[in-house]
Each structure stands twice: as C-alpha cells, then as structure tokens.
Amino acid sequence: MKESNPDGRLKPEEQRLARQYAREKAVMFARRRGINLLRELGPDYVDLWTSRVVRKLKQTRPARR
C-alpha cells in the first residue's frame, strides 16, 4: 500500500486507502463475532472509533527514522 516516500509518511491517497482498509477490517472482525457493527454503532461512529484506535496504535509505536 505504501509507496516509497523519503519521510516515511503516507500520501493522501494512501491515507484514504488505509482508512478504508481499517474500516473494512473492523466490520469483518465484528461480523465474525456475530455483531453488525454498522447497525450497532452507525457508519460515522465506526469511522470515528477506527480513527481513534489507529491514532492510539501510532502513539505506542516507536517513530520510524
């Protein structure tokens, strides 16, 4: 997914694809456990919580150089 970028950051299109991928994974993860995440939380909250989880994961991971 990530194209080569000297500063290690994702380009805007890569960021969009990463968010879409994370959302799809969250929905599939819940579905395997018998939960309809979109119905339970609604699409806006799925996006919000996916963003929060990704942000927390990025904070706990050491910075790449």
Z-matrix of the N, CA and C atoms (Angstrom, degrees):
N
C 1 1.442
C 2 1.527 1 109.92
N 3 1.316 2 117.53 1 -44.29
C 4 1.458 3 120.18 2 -175.70
C 5 1.515 4 111.34 3 -80.53
N 6 1.318 5 115.33 4 125.46
C 7 1.455 6 120.26 5 173.84
C 8 1.522 7 107.64 6 -83.11
N 9 1.323 8 115.76 7 161.42
C 10 1.458 9 117.84 8 -179.90
C 11 1.522 10 109.75 9 -68.01
N 12 1.304 11 115.33 10 128.61
C 13 1.452 12 123.03 11 179.63
C 14 1.519 13 105.98 12 -143.21
N 15 1.311 14 118.72 13 122.71
C 16 1.464 15 121.06 14 -173.32
C 17 1.527 16 114.52 15 -55.70
N 18 1.332 17 118.10 16 -33.39
C 19 1.464 18 119.14 17 -177.98
C 20 1.528 19 112.92 18 -87.16
N 21 1.332 20 117.84 19 -1.97
C 22 1.460 21 121.51 20 176.80
C 23 1.520 22 114.57 21 79.69
N 24 1.302 23 117.90 22 6.07
C 25 1.466 24 121.11 23 -179.73
C 26 1.529 25 110.41 24 -92.01
N 27 1.327 26 114.38 25 154.20
C 28 1.459 27 119.81 26 175.55
C 29 1.518 28 109.78 27 -80.64
N 30 1.314 29 115.02 28 144.06
C 31 1.463 30 120.64 29 174.59
C 32 1.530 31 107.98 30 -75.50
N 33 1.345 32 118.62 31 161.94
C 34 1.473 33 120.56 32 -177.51
C 35 1.534 34 113.87 33 -52.42
N 36 1.315 35 117.93 34 -43.31
C 37 1.468 36 119.90 35 179.58
C 38 1.527 37 110.66 36 -66.43
N 39 1.321 38 117.22 37 -37.86
C 40 1.467 39 121.24 38 177.31
C 41 1.526 40 110.38 39 -65.41
N 42 1.332 41 117.09 40 -38.42
C 43 1.467 42 120.93 41 177.35
C 44 1.526 43 110.36 42 -62.97
N 45 1.324 44 116.32 43 -43.37
C 46 1.466 45 120.56 44 179.47
C 47 1.523 46 110.83 45 -61.62
N 48 1.324 47 116.12 46 -44.96
C 49 1.466 48 120.32 47 178.92
C 50 1.523 49 111.45 48 -65.16
N 51 1.321 50 117.42 49 -38.39
C 52 1.468 51 121.03 50 178.94
C 53 1.529 52 110.49 51 -64.55
N 54 1.331 53 117.66 52 -42.48
C 55 1.470 54 121.01 53 177.53
C 56 1.524 55 110.69 54 -63.06
N 57 1.320 56 116.65 55 -43.30
C 58 1.465 57 121.13 56 179.09
C 59 1.530 58 110.25 57 -62.32
N 60 1.322 59 117.13 58 -43.78
C 61 1.462 60 121.93 59 179.81
C 62 1.530 61 110.55 60 -63.16
N 63 1.332 62 117.36 61 -44.33
C 64 1.466 63 121.17 62 179.89
C 65 1.526 64 110.57 63 -62.73
N 66 1.321 65 117.22 64 -40.23
C 67 1.466 66 121.19 65 179.16
C 68 1.526 67 110.48 66 -64.21
N 69 1.324 68 116.75 67 -46.39
C 70 1.463 69 120.69 68 179.48
C 71 1.521 70 110.99 69 -61.38
N 72 1.329 71 117.21 70 -41.00
C 73 1.465 72 120.89 71 179.01
C 74 1.523 73 111.00 72 -63.96
N 75 1.334 74 117.47 73 -40.95
C 76 1.463 75 121.04 74 179.30
C 77 1.528 76 110.83 75 -63.23
N 78 1.327 77 116.50 76 -43.32
C 79 1.466 78 120.95 77 179.87
C 80 1.528 79 110.03 78 -64.57
N 81 1.335 80 117.42 79 -43.24
C 82 1.472 81 120.87 80 179.11
C 83 1.527 82 111.00 81 -65.73
N 84 1.326 83 117.61 82 -41.04
C 85 1.462 84 122.45 83 179.19
C 86 1.528 85 110.18 84 -58.42
N 87 1.332 86 116.42 85 -46.90
C 88 1.463 87 120.79 86 179.31
C 89 1.527 88 111.13 87 -67.12
N 90 1.323 89 117.12 88 -41.00
C 91 1.463 90 121.12 89 -178.52
C 92 1.528 91 111.06 90 -60.13
N 93 1.332 92 117.32 91 -39.21
C 94 1.470 93 120.60 92 178.86
C 95 1.520 94 111.61 93 -63.90
N 96 1.315 95 116.61 94 -20.98
C 97 1.459 96 121.36 95 178.62
C 98 1.529 97 112.11 96 -100.67
N 99 1.327 98 115.53 97 11.89
C 100 1.452 99 120.92 98 175.81
C 101 1.521 100 114.60 99 80.34
N 102 1.323 101 117.37 100 21.85
C 103 1.461 102 121.17 101 -178.76
C 104 1.524 103 109.35 102 -115.05
N 105 1.318 104 115.58 103 130.11
C 106 1.461 105 120.57 104 173.29
C 107 1.529 106 106.36 105 -91.57
N 108 1.310 107 115.65 106 92.96
C 109 1.461 108 122.02 107 -173.23
C 110 1.522 109 112.36 108 -60.87
N 111 1.314 110 116.78 109 -40.02
C 112 1.465 111 119.64 110 -179.49
C 113 1.522 112 111.49 111 -65.16
N 114 1.324 113 117.56 112 -37.18
C 115 1.463 114 120.66 113 178.78
C 116 1.526 115 110.52 114 -73.91
N 117 1.335 116 117.00 115 -40.78
C 118 1.461 117 121.00 116 -176.74
C 119 1.528 118 112.86 117 -70.12
N 120 1.319 119 116.99 118 -44.03
C 121 1.466 120 120.66 119 -176.21
C 122 1.518 121 113.65 120 -104.54
N 123 1.315 122 116.20 121 -30.21
C 124 1.460 123 120.68 122 -173.29
C 125 1.520 124 109.61 123 91.81
N 126 1.318 125 116.75 124 150.21
C 127 1.469 126 121.07 125 -175.29
C 128 1.528 127 113.94 126 -58.78
N 129 1.335 128 117.26 127 -37.79
C 130 1.467 129 119.30 128 -178.83
C 131 1.523 130 111.58 129 -65.46
N 132 1.328 131 116.93 130 -41.44
C 133 1.459 132 119.53 131 -179.83
C 134 1.521 133 112.11 132 -71.39
N 135 1.323 134 117.64 133 -32.21
C 136 1.468 135 119.82 134 175.59
C 137 1.526 136 108.95 135 -61.22
N 138 1.316 137 117.06 136 -45.15
C 139 1.465 138 120.76 137 178.21
C 140 1.524 139 111.05 138 -63.65
N 141 1.329 140 117.05 139 -42.55
C 142 1.463 141 121.21 140 -179.97
C 143 1.527 142 111.35 141 -61.42
N 144 1.327 143 117.25 142 -49.84
C 145 1.462 144 120.49 143 -177.29
C 146 1.520 145 111.77 144 -70.28
N 147 1.308 146 117.97 145 -34.43
C 148 1.464 147 120.29 146 175.37
C 149 1.521 148 109.54 147 -61.84
N 150 1.318 149 117.20 148 -43.96
C 151 1.468 150 121.13 149 178.22
C 152 1.522 151 111.14 150 -61.78
N 153 1.316 152 116.95 151 -41.55
C 154 1.473 153 120.36 152 179.98
C 155 1.521 154 111.76 153 -64.79
N 156 1.321 155 117.10 154 -42.97
C 157 1.465 156 120.37 155 179.40
C 158 1.523 157 110.35 156 -63.65
N 159 1.323 158 116.97 157 -44.73
C 160 1.468 159 120.56 158 179.33
C 161 1.523 160 110.11 159 -61.71
N 162 1.326 161 117.42 160 -42.95
C 163 1.469 162 121.10 161 179.77
C 164 1.528 163 110.82 162 -61.47
N 165 1.335 164 117.09 163 -43.97
C 166 1.467 165 120.23 164 178.91
C 167 1.521 166 111.22 165 -64.53
N 168 1.323 167 117.02 166 -40.46
C 169 1.462 168 120.00 167 177.91
C 170 1.524 169 111.11 168 -62.70
N 171 1.312 170 116.75 169 -39.50
C 172 1.463 171 120.54 170 179.36
C 173 1.524 172 111.11 171 -66.68
N 174 1.334 173 117.99 172 -33.99
C 175 1.456 174 121.82 173 -179.81
C 176 1.522 175 112.07 174 -70.60
N 177 1.324 176 117.46 175 -32.16
C 178 1.462 177 120.54 176 -177.49
C 179 1.518 178 112.49 177 -85.13
N 180 1.307 179 117.16 178 -15.38
C 181 1.457 180 122.32 179 -178.91
C 182 1.529 181 109.27 180 -87.11
N 183 1.337 182 118.14 181 136.00
C 184 1.467 183 119.15 182 177.49
C 185 1.525 184 110.97 183 -63.28
N 186 1.316 185 115.60 184 146.79
C 187 1.467 186 120.93 185 -179.08
C 188 1.515 187 110.38 186 -66.39
N 189 1.338 188 115.37 187 140.44
C 190 1.474 189 120.95 188 177.51
C 191 1.512 190 108.86 189 -87.35
N 192 1.293 191 116.01 190 144.30
C 193 1.468 192 120.23 191 177.81
C 194 1.485 193 110.65 192 -122.33
